[in-house]
C-alpha cells in the first residue's frame, strides 16, 4: 500500500510540499523493520472514506486533513496533540480515499482496489452532501434509500471496525442561521433522521463517532465557507475520532495507547 496516498490532488504551496515530504519520509522510515523491509502485518493502516469532513485539506492554508493528523500530528500547528498520534505508538500508514463533495453513492468507487493487510480501521463520514443535494427536503423514502446504500457499502467493506461519524450542524442548532433553501421545520427533522440512521449502522459495523455532538461545543471558527472544516475544524474532527482510533490500534497491535 503506497503511503503517497496521503497526497491530495491539486496544486500545493511550498509549505505544504515540505510538510508532505517530511510526512512521507517519516512514514516510510517507521514502516521499515530492522532489516529494512516493510512488514505489512506490523503496520497499522488508517483508511478514510467519505466527504469533506475527512477530505478538507483544500480549505486550510497548510493543506492538512484529519487522517494526516491522526497518523502523525503537526506538532508546530497543534502542540497540544504532541505524542497523541498513531506514530507515537508504532508503525502506521494512511490510505486516504475520502473526497470532498462525495455522496453516499460515491463510497463504492472510493473502495475500488482496496487491499487490506494487517491491522486496520476505517473512518467514514457521509451524508452532509446528500442532505444539501436534496435529502434535507425529503418527504418520502429518500433517507431510507440512503440507509440502504450506506448499509450495502459497509457490509462489503473489508475493514473492521468502522468508525462512522455523524453529520455536523454548522448552524449550531440555530434555525435563524439556516443556509439551505429548505424550511428548517422540514430540514432539521431530516437532518436528525439521517444521524439516527448513521447511529444505527455504526452499532452494527463498529462504533459511532458523534461529530455532531462534538461540534455543538465549538464556534464558527471551526468552519470555513459555511459548511467546511477550517484548520481548527480539521483538528477537531481528528479529536473526535482519535480516542477510538488509538483504542482500536491498542486492541489490534497490543501496547498501551
C-alpha positions in Angstrom: 0.0 0.0 0.0 1.6 3.2 -1.2 1.9 5.9 1.5 1.8 8.5 -1.2 -2.0 8.3 -1.0 -1.8 10.9 1.7 -1.1 13.5 -1.0 -4.2 15.3 -2.2 -4.8 16.2 -5.8 -4.2 19.7 -6.9 -1.6 22.4 -6.6 0.5 22.5 -3.4 2.3 25.5 -1.9 5.9 25.3 -0.7 4.9 24.9 2.9 2.5 22.0 2.0 5.2 20.3 -0.1 7.7 20.5 2.7 5.2 19.1 5.2 4.3 16.2 2.9 7.9 15.4 2.1 8.6 15.1 5.8 5.4 13.1 6.4 6.1 10.6 3.7 9.8 10.2 4.7 8.9 9.7 8.3 6.1 7.3 7.4 8.4 5.2 5.2 11.0 5.1 8.0 8.5 4.0 10.6 7.2 1.3 8.3 10.6 -0.4 7.9 11.6 -3.3 10.1 15.1 -3.9 11.4 16.2 -5.5 8.1 15.0 -2.5 6.0 11.9 -4.3 4.5 8.3 -3.3 5.0 6.3 -5.7 7.2 2.6 -5.2 6.4 1.5 -7.4 9.2 3.0 -4.9 11.7 1.8 -1.7 10.1 -1.5 -0.2 11.4 -3.4 1.3 8.5 -5.9 4.1 8.8 -8.4 4.2 5.9 -10.6 7.2 5.3 -13.8 7.2 3.2 -16.5 9.8 2.6 -16.7 13.5 2.2 -15.0 16.8 3.1 -15.3 16.2 6.8 -12.3 13.9 6.3 -11.1 15.5 3.0 -10.8 19.2 3.9 -7.1 19.9 3.1 -8.0 22.4 0.4 -9.9 24.5 3.0 -6.8 25.5 5.0 -3.5 27.1 4.1 -1.5 24.2 5.5 -3.2 21.6 3.4 -3.8 19.2 6.3 -6.8 16.9 7.0 -7.9 14.8 9.9 -6.4 11.5 8.7 -2.9 13.0 8.4 -3.2 14.4 11.9 -4.3 11.1 13.4 -1.4 9.3 11.8 1.2 12.0 12.6 0.4 15.2 14.3 1.8 18.5 13.2 3.4 19.5 16.5 4.0 23.1 15.4 0.4 23.7 14.5 -1.1 21.6 17.3 1.4 21.3 20.2 -1.4 20.1 22.5 -1.5 16.8 20.5 2.2 16.1 20.6 2.7 12.4 21.3 -1.0 11.7 20.7 -0.9 10.2 17.2 -0.5 6.7 15.8 3.2 7.2 15.1 3.8 7.7 18.8 2.8 4.1 19.4 4.3 2.2 16.4 4.4 1.9 12.6 1.3 3.4 10.9 0.2 4.5 7.5 -2.7 6.3 5.9 -4.8 5.3 2.9 -6.8 8.4 2.2 -9.8 7.8 0.0 -12.4 10.3 1.2 -13.2 13.0 -1.4 -14.7 16.5 -1.0 -18.2 16.6 -2.3 -18.9 12.8 -2.1 -22.4 11.4 -1.8 -23.3 8.0 -0.4 -23.3 6.6 -4.0 -19.6 7.5 -4.3 -18.5 5.3 -1.5 -18.3 2.1 -3.6 -16.0 3.9 -6.1 -13.7 5.1 -3.2 -13.2 1.5 -2.1 -12.1 0.2 -5.6 -8.8 -1.7 -5.5 -8.8 -1.8 -1.7 -6.3 -4.1 -0.2 -6.1 -4.8 3.5 -3.1 -6.4 5.0 -2.5 -6.3 8.7 -4.3 -4.3 11.5 -6.6 -1.5 10.3 -9.5 0.8 11.0 -11.8 2.6 8.6 -13.1 6.1 9.2 -16.3 7.1 7.3 -18.2 10.4 7.1 -21.0 10.8 4.7 -24.5 12.3 4.4 -23.9 16.1 4.5 -23.8 16.4 0.8 -26.8 14.1 0.4 -28.8 16.5 2.6 -27.6 19.5 0.6 -28.4 17.8 -2.7 -32.0 17.1 -1.7 -32.5 14.9 1.3 -32.9 18.0 3.6 -36.3 18.4 1.8 -37.1 14.7 1.7 -40.8 14.0 2.2 -40.7 10.4 1.2 -38.3 7.5 1.2 -35.0 9.3 0.3 -33.4 8.8 3.7 -34.4 5.2 3.7 -32.6 4.7 0.4 -29.6 6.5 1.9 -29.7 3.9 4.7 -29.8 1.0 2.3 -26.9 2.3 0.2 -24.7 3.1 3.2 -25.6 -0.3 4.7 -24.6 -2.1 1.5 -21.3 -0.3 1.4 -20.4 -1.0 5.0 -21.5 -4.6 4.7 -19.0 -5.3 1.9 -16.2 -3.1 3.2 -13.3 -5.4 4.1 -12.1 -3.3 7.0 -13.2 -3.7 10.6 -14.0 -2.0 12.7 -15.6 1.0 11.0 -15.8 4.3 12.9 -18.8 6.1 11.5 -19.2 9.8 12.0 -22.4 11.7 12.3 -23.1 14.8 10.2 -22.4 18.1 12.0 -24.6 21.2 12.0 -22.8 24.4 11.0 -25.8 26.4 12.4 -25.2 25.0 16.0 -28.9 24.2 16.2 -29.9 27.8 15.4 -32.6 27.8 12.7 -32.1 31.5 12.2 -28.7 30.7 10.6 -30.3 28.3 8.1 -28.2 28.3 4.9 -30.4 25.9 2.9 -33.3 26.9 0.7 -35.4 24.5 2.7 -37.7 25.3 5.6 -36.0 24.3 8.8 -39.2 22.7 10.0 -38.6 20.2 7.2 -34.8 20.2 7.1 -34.0 19.7 10.8 -36.1 16.5 11.2 -34.5 15.1 8.1 -31.0 16.0 9.5 -31.9 14.2 12.7 -33.3 11.2 10.8 -30.0 10.9 8.9 -27.9 11.0 12.0 -30.2 8.3 13.5 -29.6 6.1 10.5 -25.8 6.6 11.0 -26.1 5.7 14.7 -27.9 2.5 13.9 -25.5 1.4 11.3 -22.5 2.3 13.4 -23.6 -0.1 16.1 -23.7 -2.8 13.5 -20.4 -2.3 11.9 -18.2 -0.7 14.5 -18.6 2.4 16.6 -20.3 5.7 16.4 -18.2 8.9 16.4 -20.6 11.7 17.3 -19.0 14.6 15.4 -22.3 16.4 15.5 -22.3 16.5 19.3 -18.6 17.4 19.4 -19.1 20.4 17.1 -22.0 21.7 19.1 -19.4 22.7 21.7 -17.5 24.7 19.1 -17.8 28.0 17.4 -18.0 29.4 13.9 -14.1 29.4 13.6 -14.4 25.7 13.2 -15.9 26.2 9.8 -15.0 27.9 6.6 -17.1 28.6 3.5 -20.1 28.0 5.8 -20.0 24.2 5.9 -16.4 23.1 5.5 -14.0 22.3 8.3 -11.4 25.0 8.8 -7.9 24.3 10.1 -9.3 24.3 13.6 -12.2 22.2 12.4 -9.9 19.6 10.8 -8.1 19.2 14.2 -11.5 18.9 16.0 -12.6 16.2 13.6 -9.3 14.5 14.5 -10.0 15.0 18.2 -13.4 13.3 17.8 -12.0 10.2 16.1 -8.7 9.9 17.9 -9.6 8.1 21.2 -11.4 5.4 19.3 -8.6 5.0 16.7 -6.0 4.6 19.4 -8.2 2.1 21.3 -8.5 0.0 18.1 -4.8 0.2 17.5 -4.1 -0.9 21.0 -6.6 -3.9 20.7 -5.2 -5.0 17.3 -1.5 -4.3 17.9 -1.0 -4.5 21.6 0.7 -2.0 23.8 -0.9 0.9 25.7 -2.0 3.8 23.6 
